[in-house]
Amino acid sequence: MTPEELSAIVKSVLAEAAAAGDVALDTIPDEVRVERPKSRAHGDWATNIALQLAKPAGMKPRELAEVLAVRLNEQQGISAVEIAGPGFINITLDAASAGQLARAIVEAAETYGQNQTLAGSSINLEFVSANPTGPLHIGHTRWAALGDALSRLLRASGAEVTNEYYINDAGNQMNTFAESVLARLHGDEVPEGGYPGEYISELAQTVLEHHPDIKDQDRTHALPIAREIAYEEQMRRIRTTLENFGVHFDVFTSERTLHESGKLDDAVATLREQGHVEDRDGAVWLRTTDSGDDKDRVLIKADGEPTYFAADAAYYLDKRQRGFTEKIYLLGADHHGYVGRLKALAACAGDDTEHNIEILIGQLMSVKGAKLSKRAGNIIALDDLIEWLGTDALRYTLGRYPADSAIDVDPELLRSKTNDNPVFYVQYAHARACNAARNAHAQGVERTGPDDGGGFDAGLLSHEREEELLAHLAKFPTLVARAAQLREPHRVARYLEDLAAAYHAWYAKCRIAPSVTESGERQPVTDLNRSRLWLNDATVQVLRNGLDLLGVSAPERM
């Protein structure tokens, strides 16, 4: 029995009690949550529905719980119902009902764990958004891993998600970038404040390949040519790095296009209509203090030039106009000051700051022994980290910590093939389970049996370790939904480690393949062997689904 099926049973029992007049309720909730109790001694599942509905039902929670407990005890698959504390209902399933979960997981395959908790949400998720003036580096690595994992979680929970990368390709930084490339093109040092690194020389060579005569042109004409070619090439490299890291963006939005399309002017006009714009000292201001910001923000300077905040405003309104009801920003540790102004901007645009905008601030990460990249310009480049530590190790490690905690990555640990290495521990559990299935098949164990149309007898999965493993597998859908709601991918990683431990403990005690007698004779294949293969394969599926949510591979051999 899956958690969803048990939830439906509790809901049905509640509706029957209301229809019979045992409970005075006008409406039945759309969803009844069932959760694993902290102690297995309290049963397989627990629900607090009696506490939630006691007041509208005009009953004490324990009285309502007792009414529901009588009816739940009559349901097939439930072996015991107990009431605890003020009105918690603890439910114990019979062995067959509990074991049926293994078959349900195998049949659900990659959809097991998916849920509709966030159905109807249209989310724009912006992360990384590195400047197009250099390679991605260690500072972008964490948000690339977390942002993509969060996107996968949100989608698995029913949300429509667009991964978006905002390209900061306007302003003086782009001219400085072009001047650095042009200087290298002529064999000169980059100007003061320019961009160092061998990649600039490589970009200069790319410019030269596209325009062999560019050295003969005066700098006024050569600068925009160098800027465009180098910019396009650098963005191509950024996209390649992201794809190598397993991170896909649906949309790349250029800041420059916001300027060129007139969207900055449109944004100012929209905000003025909302009543939050005023002209002061020759400049155009947005009164963000109306919405809790520490000071008002200039949109258009006295000389007529738009500010960077004006682009922020245009970009936010552009997302809003594209139909995204929820905008999530993943920003680095140096962006704490953006929280207040972006929230205030959303409020000035007419949005609900508790629902329509969310800003996640991440802390820094460091890698012991990481070397600066001369090629990338005295930074620790993401490409180098991928080559050194591997995508899986990086993504899993960055995914297993809360975003607001600083991380000091130990490369020796990540490269080790020991149980102390969390990513190895989880991936090894998956590979071990795949190997167990291969060995079972080689010894004649198949999930289909000769007589019963499946060879699966859920009631046989009654060993203590099997009950524990099934309990962990049952948690997965609720875990995924909760992690998505809280924006916390690390919950998936920690769950997988617990599941791996439960699998290893089960594997040590419960044989899948038939045993061999002292004389060397192999015992015949039974439904217990087949049923354990179902449970083994269910574990394979959940480990794979969980690793996929983190953007980590699930190797079948290690």
C-alpha positions in Angstrom: 0.0 0.0 0.0 1.4 3.4 -1.0 1.1 6.5 1.2 -1.3 7.9 -1.4 -3.5 4.8 -1.2 -3.6 5.0 2.6 -4.3 8.7 2.4 -7.3 8.0 0.1 -8.5 5.3 2.5 -8.5 7.8 5.5 -10.2 10.4 3.4 -12.9 7.8 2.3 -13.4 6.8 5.9 -13.8 10.4 6.9 -16.4 10.9 4.2 -18.3 7.8 5.3 -18.4 8.9 8.9 -19.7 12.3 7.8 -22.4 10.8 5.6 -23.5 8.5 8.4 -23.9 11.5 10.8 -21.1 10.3 13.1 -19.1 13.4 12.3 -20.6 16.8 11.6 -18.5 18.1 8.7 -19.8 20.2 5.8 -16.7 19.6 3.7 -14.0 17.0 3.5 -10.4 18.2 2.9 -9.0 17.5 -0.6 -5.9 15.8 0.9 -5.3 13.9 4.1 -1.6 13.8 5.0 -0.1 10.5 6.3 3.5 10.5 7.6 6.0 8.0 9.0 6.1 8.2 12.8 9.5 8.9 14.3 9.4 5.5 16.1 8.4 2.3 14.3 6.8 1.2 17.6 4.0 3.7 16.8 3.1 1.9 13.6 3.7 2.3 9.9 1.9 5.6 9.4 0.4 8.4 11.4 -2.1 11.2 10.6 -3.2 14.2 12.6 -6.4 14.7 10.7 -8.5 14.4 13.9 -6.6 17.4 15.4 -7.1 19.4 12.2 -10.9 18.8 11.9 -11.9 18.6 15.6 -13.0 22.2 15.8 -15.1 22.3 12.6 -16.6 19.0 13.6 -17.4 20.3 17.1 -15.7 17.4 18.8 -12.6 16.8 20.9 -9.7 15.5 18.8 -9.6 12.1 20.6 -13.3 11.7 20.1 -13.0 12.3 16.4 -10.0 10.0 16.3 -11.9 7.2 18.0 -14.8 7.5 15.4 -12.3 7.2 12.5 -10.3 4.4 14.2 -13.3 2.1 14.3 -13.9 2.5 10.6 -10.1 2.3 9.7 -9.8 -1.0 11.6 -12.4 -2.5 9.2 -10.3 -1.6 6.1 -8.5 -4.3 4.2 -4.7 -4.1 4.6 -4.8 -2.4 8.0 -3.9 -4.6 10.9 -4.0 -2.2 13.8 -5.1 1.4 14.6 -4.1 3.2 17.8 -4.8 6.7 19.1 -1.9 8.5 20.7 -1.6 11.8 22.6 -4.3 14.4 22.0 -5.6 12.6 18.9 -2.9 11.3 16.6 -4.0 8.2 14.7 -1.2 5.6 14.3 -1.8 2.9 11.6 -0.1 -0.4 11.2 -0.4 -2.2 7.9 -0.4 -6.0 7.5 2.7 -7.5 5.9 1.1 -8.0 2.6 -0.2 -4.4 2.3 3.2 -3.0 3.4 5.1 -5.2 0.9 2.8 -4.2 -2.0 4.8 -1.0 -2.1 7.7 -2.8 -3.7 5.6 -3.8 -6.7 4.0 -0.4 -6.9 7.4 1.3 -7.1 8.8 -1.0 -9.8 5.6 -0.5 -11.9 5.7 3.3 -11.4 9.4 3.4 -12.4 10.7 6.9 -12.9 7.4 8.4 -11.9 7.6 7.1 -8.3 8.2 10.1 -6.1 6.5 12.6 -8.5 3.6 14.4 -7.0 1.2 17.3 -7.7 1.9 19.4 -4.6 2.9 22.4 -6.7 0.6 21.8 -9.6 -0.6 25.1 -11.1 2.6 26.9 -10.2 4.3 28.8 -13.0 7.9 29.4 -11.8 10.7 31.4 -13.3 14.0 30.2 -11.7 17.0 32.4 -12.3 20.4 31.2 -11.2 24.1 31.4 -12.1 23.7 34.5 -14.4 27.4 35.0 -14.5 28.9 38.0 -16.4 29.8 37.1 -20.0 33.3 38.5 -19.6 35.0 35.4 -18.3 34.7 31.6 -17.6 32.5 30.2 -14.9 34.3 29.8 -11.7 34.0 28.3 -8.2 31.6 31.0 -7.1 29.1 29.9 -9.8 29.5 26.2 -9.2 27.3 25.9 -6.1 24.3 27.8 -7.6 24.6 25.8 -10.8 24.3 22.5 -8.9 21.6 23.8 -6.4 19.6 25.7 -9.0 19.4 22.7 -11.4 18.5 20.3 -8.5 15.8 22.7 -7.3 14.4 22.9 -10.8 14.2 19.1 -11.0 12.5 19.0 -7.6 9.9 21.6 -8.5 9.1 19.9 -11.7 8.8 16.5 -9.9 6.2 18.2 -7.7 4.0 19.4 -10.5 5.3 22.9 -11.1 5.9 24.4 -14.5 9.5 25.7 -14.3 11.6 27.8 -16.6 15.3 27.9 -15.9 16.6 31.3 -16.9 20.0 32.8 -17.2 20.3 36.6 -17.1 23.2 37.9 -19.2 24.7 41.1 -17.9 25.9 42.2 -21.3 25.3 46.0 -21.0 27.4 48.7 -19.4 31.1 49.6 -19.2 32.2 46.1 -18.3 31.5 45.0 -21.9 33.7 47.8 -23.2 36.5 46.9 -20.8 36.1 43.3 -21.9 36.4 44.3 -25.6 39.4 46.5 -24.9 41.1 43.7 -23.1 40.6 41.4 -26.1 41.7 44.1 -28.5 44.8 44.7 -26.5 45.8 41.0 -26.7 45.0 41.1 -30.4 47.8 43.7 -30.8 50.1 41.9 -28.4 49.7 44.6 -25.7 49.0 44.2 -22.0 45.3 44.5 -21.0 44.4 48.0 -19.8 44.2 48.7 -16.0 41.1 47.2 -14.6 40.9 44.9 -17.6 40.4 41.1 -17.7 43.6 38.9 -17.3 44.0 35.3 -18.2 44.9 33.3 -21.3 41.3 33.0 -22.3 41.4 36.6 -23.4 44.2 35.8 -25.8 42.2 32.8 -27.1 39.2 35.1 -27.6 41.5 37.5 -29.5 42.5 34.7 -31.8 38.9 33.8 -32.4 38.2 37.5 -33.4 41.2 37.4 -35.7 39.9 34.2 -37.4 36.6 35.9 -38.1 38.1 39.3 -39.1 41.7 38.8 -40.4 42.0 42.5 -41.2 40.8 43.8 -37.8 44.4 44.7 -36.8 44.4 47.2 -39.7 41.3 49.0 -38.5 41.3 51.9 -36.1 40.2 51.0 -32.6 36.9 52.9 -32.9 35.8 50.6 -35.6 37.5 47.5 -34.2 36.2 47.7 -30.7 32.5 46.8 -31.4 33.6 44.0 -33.7 35.9 42.5 -31.1 33.2 42.9 -28.4 30.5 41.1 -30.4 32.7 38.2 -31.5 34.4 37.7 -28.2 31.1 38.0 -26.4 29.4 35.3 -28.5 32.4 33.0 -28.2 32.5 33.4 -24.4 28.8 32.7 -24.0 29.2 29.6 -26.2 31.9 28.5 -23.7 29.7 29.2 -20.7 26.9 27.2 -22.2 29.3 24.3 -22.9 30.6 24.3 -19.4 27.0 24.3 -18.0 26.0 21.4 -20.2 29.1 19.5 -19.2 28.0 20.1 -15.6 24.5 18.7 -16.5 22.8 22.1 -16.2 20.3 23.2 -18.8 18.8 26.6 -19.2 15.5 27.1 -21.1 16.0 30.8 -21.6 19.0 33.2 -21.8 17.8 36.8 -21.4 20.1 39.6 -22.5 20.2 42.8 -20.4 21.2 44.6 -23.6 18.0 43.6 -25.3 16.0 45.2 -22.5 17.7 48.5 -23.3 17.3 48.1 -27.1 13.7 47.0 -27.0 12.5 50.0 -25.0 11.4 47.8 -22.0 13.2 50.0 -19.6 11.0 52.9 -20.6 8.0 50.7 -20.4 8.9 49.6 -16.9 9.3 53.2 -15.7 5.9 54.0 -17.2 4.3 51.0 -15.6 5.7 51.7 -12.2 4.7 55.4 -12.6 1.1 54.3 -13.3 1.2 52.2 -10.1 2.0 55.5 -8.2 5.4 54.7 -6.9 7.6 56.8 -9.3 8.5 60.5 -8.7 10.8 63.0 -10.3 13.3 64.5 -7.9 16.5 66.5 -8.4 16.4 65.9 -12.2 16.3 62.1 -11.8 13.5 59.5 -11.8 13.1 57.7 -8.5 11.2 54.6 -7.5 9.9 55.0 -3.9 10.8 51.6 -2.7 10.7 52.8 0.9 6.9 52.6 0.4 7.4 48.9 0.5 10.0 48.4 3.2 13.3 49.2 1.4 15.9 51.1 3.3 16.1 53.9 0.7 14.5 54.9 -2.5 16.1 53.8 -5.8 17.1 55.9 -8.8 15.8 54.5 -12.1 17.0 57.2 -14.5 19.9 59.5 -13.5 19.9 63.2 -14.0 21.9 62.8 -17.2 19.3 60.6 -18.6 21.2 57.3 -18.2 19.2 54.4 -16.8 20.7 52.7 -13.7 21.4 49.0 -13.2 18.3 49.0 -11.0 16.2 50.2 -13.9 17.3 47.1 -15.8 16.4 45.0 -12.7 12.9 46.6 -12.8 12.4 46.0 -16.5 13.6 42.4 -16.1 11.2 41.7 -13.3 8.3 43.2 -15.1 9.2 41.3 -18.2 9.1 38.0 -16.2 5.7 39.1 -14.9 4.4 39.9 -18.3 5.5 36.4 -19.6 3.1 34.9 -17.1 5.3 33.7 -14.3 3.4 34.0 -11.1 6.4 33.0 -9.0 9.9 34.4 -9.5 12.7 32.7 -7.7 16.2 34.3 -7.6 19.3 32.4 -6.5 21.9 34.9 -5.5 25.4 34.7 -4.0 26.5 35.7 -0.5 27.5 39.1 -1.7 24.0 40.0 -2.7 22.3 40.3 0.6 21.6 44.0 -0.2 19.4 42.9 -3.1 16.8 41.2 -1.0 15.1 44.4 0.2 15.2 46.3 -3.1 13.9 43.3 -5.2 11.1 42.6 -2.7 10.2 46.3 -2.7 10.3 46.4 -6.5 7.9 43.4 -6.6 5.5 45.2 -4.3 5.7 48.4 -6.3 4.8 46.3 -9.4 1.7 45.1 -7.6 2.9 41.7 -6.6 2.5 39.8 -3.3 6.0 39.6 -1.9 5.2 36.5 0.1 4.1 34.6 -2.9 5.3 36.1 -6.2 9.0 36.6 -5.4 11.5 34.5 -3.5 15.1 35.3 -3.0 17.6 32.6 -1.9 21.0 33.7 -0.7 23.8 31.1 -0.8 27.0 31.0 1.2 30.5 30.5 -0.2 32.2 27.3 -1.0 35.9 26.5 -1.0 37.9 23.5 -2.2 41.0 22.5 -0.3 44.0 22.5 -2.5 42.2 24.0 -5.5 44.6 25.8 -7.8 44.0 29.1 -9.5 43.7 28.9 -13.3 46.1 30.9 -15.2 44.1 30.2 -18.4 40.9 31.5 -16.7 42.5 34.5 -15.2 43.6 33.7 -11.7 40.3 32.1 -10.7 39.3 28.6 -9.8 37.5 27.6 -13.0 34.4 25.3 -13.0 35.9 23.4 -16.0 39.0 22.6 -13.9 36.8 21.5 -11.0 34.9 19.1 -13.2 38.1 17.6 -14.7 39.6 17.3 -11.2 36.7 16.1 -9.0 34.0 15.0 -11.5 30.5 16.2 -12.1 28.8 13.6 -9.9 31.0 14.2 -6.8 30.7 18.0 -7.1 26.9 18.0 -7.7 26.1 15.5 -5.0 28.4 17.3 -2.4 26.9 20.7 -3.2 23.4 19.3 -3.1 23.7 17.7 0.3 24.1 20.9 2.3 21.6 23.7 2.9 22.2 26.7 0.7 22.8 29.0 3.6 25.7 27.0 5.0 29.3 27.5 4.0 31.1 24.5 2.5 34.8 23.5 2.6 35.1 20.7 0.1 37.6 18.0 0.8 38.8 16.8 -2.6 40.6 13.7 -1.2 37.3 12.5 0.3 35.4 13.1 -2.9 37.9 11.2 -4.9 38.0 8.2 -2.5 36.1 5.0 -3.0 35.1 4.4 0.5 31.9 4.6 2.5 33.1 7.9 4.1 32.5 9.5 0.7 28.7 10.1 0.6 28.3 10.1 -3.2 30.3 6.9 -3.5 28.2 5.3 -0.7 24.9 6.1 -2.4 26.1 5.2 -5.9 27.6 2.0 -4.6 24.3 1.0 -3.1 22.7 1.4 -6.5 25.4 -0.5 -8.3 25.3 -3.2 -5.6 21.6 -3.6 -6.0 21.9 -3.8 -9.8 24.6 -6.5 -9.4 22.4 -8.4 -7.0 19.6 -8.4 -9.6 22.1 -9.6 -12.3 23.2 -12.4 -10.0 19.7 -13.4 -9.1 18.7 -13.5 -12.8 21.8 -15.7 -13.5 20.5 -18.1 -10.8 17.0 -18.3 -12.3 15.2 -15.7 -10.1 12.8 -13.6 -12.2 10.1 -11.2 -11.1 7.6 -13.2 -13.0 6.6 -16.6 -11.5 5.3 -19.7 -13.3 1.9 -20.0 -11.7 0.7 -16.8 -10.1 1.2 -14.4 -12.9 3.9 -12.5 -11.1 5.7 -14.6 -8.5 5.2 -11.8 -6.0 3.9 -12.4 -2.5 4.0 -9.2 -0.6 3.2 -11.0 2.7 6.6 -12.8 2.5 8.5 -9.5 3.0 8.1 -9.7 6.7 11.8 -9.7 7.9 12.7 -6.9 10.2 15.1 -5.5 7.7 12.5 -5.7 5.0 10.1 -3.7 7.0 12.7 -1.1 7.6 13.7 -0.9 3.9 10.0 -0.6 2.9 9.5 2.1 5.4 12.4 4.1 3.9 11.1 3.6 0.3 7.6 4.8 1.4 8.9 8.1 2.5 10.2 9.1 -0.9 7.2 10.9 -2.4 6.5 12.9 0.7 10.2 13.7 1.0 10.3 15.0 -2.6 7.2 17.2 -2.1 8.6 18.6 1.2 12.0 19.3 -0.3 10.4 21.2 -3.2 8.1 23.2 -1.0 11.1 24.2 1.3 13.5 24.7 -1.7 15.9 22.3 0.0 17.5 19.7 -2.3 19.8 18.6 0.5 16.9 16.7 2.0 17.0 14.3 -1.0 20.7 13.6 -0.6 20.4 12.9 3.2 17.4 10.7 2.4 19.4 8.7 -0.1 22.2 8.1 2.4 19.7 6.7 4.9 18.1 4.5 2.2 21.5 3.2 1.1 22.2 2.3 4.7 18.9 0.5 5.0 19.6 -1.4 1.8 23.0 -2.5 2.9 21.6 -3.8 6.2 18.8 -5.7 4.3 21.3 -7.1 1.8 23.4 -8.5 4.6 20.4 -10.4 6.1 18.1 -11.3 3.3 19.2 -13.4 0.4 17.7 -12.8 -3.0 19.1 -15.9 -4.7 18.4 -19.4 -3.5 20.7 -20.7 -0.8 23.2 -23.5 -1.4 23.3 -26.6 0.9 26.5 -27.9 2.5 26.6 -30.5 -0.3 26.7 -27.7 -2.9 23.1 -28.2 -4.1 21.2 -25.1 -4.9 17.7 -24.8 -3.4 14.8 -24.2 -5.8 13.6 -20.7 -6.6 10.6 -19.7 -4.5 8.2 -16.8 -4.3 10.3 -15.4 -1.4 13.3 -15.1 -3.8 11.1 -13.5 -6.4 9.5 -11.1 -3.9 12.9 -10.1 -2.6 13.9 -9.3 -6.2 11.0 -7.0 -6.5 12.1 -5.2 -3.3 15.7 -5.1 -4.5 14.5 -3.6 -7.8 12.3 -1.1 -6.1 15.3 0.1 -4.2 17.2 0.4 -7.4 14.4 2.6 -8.8 14.2 4.9 -5.8 18.0 5.4 -5.6 18.0 6.2 -9.3 15.1 8.6 -9.1 16.7 10.4 -6.1 20.1 10.7 -7.7 18.4 12.0 -10.9 16.8 14.8 -8.8 20.3 15.9 -7.8 21.6 15.6 -11.4 23.9 12.7 -10.4 24.3 9.5 -12.4 23.3 6.1 -11.1 26.0 3.7 -12.3 25.1 0.0 -12.6 28.6 -1.1 -12.1 31.4 0.3 -9.9 
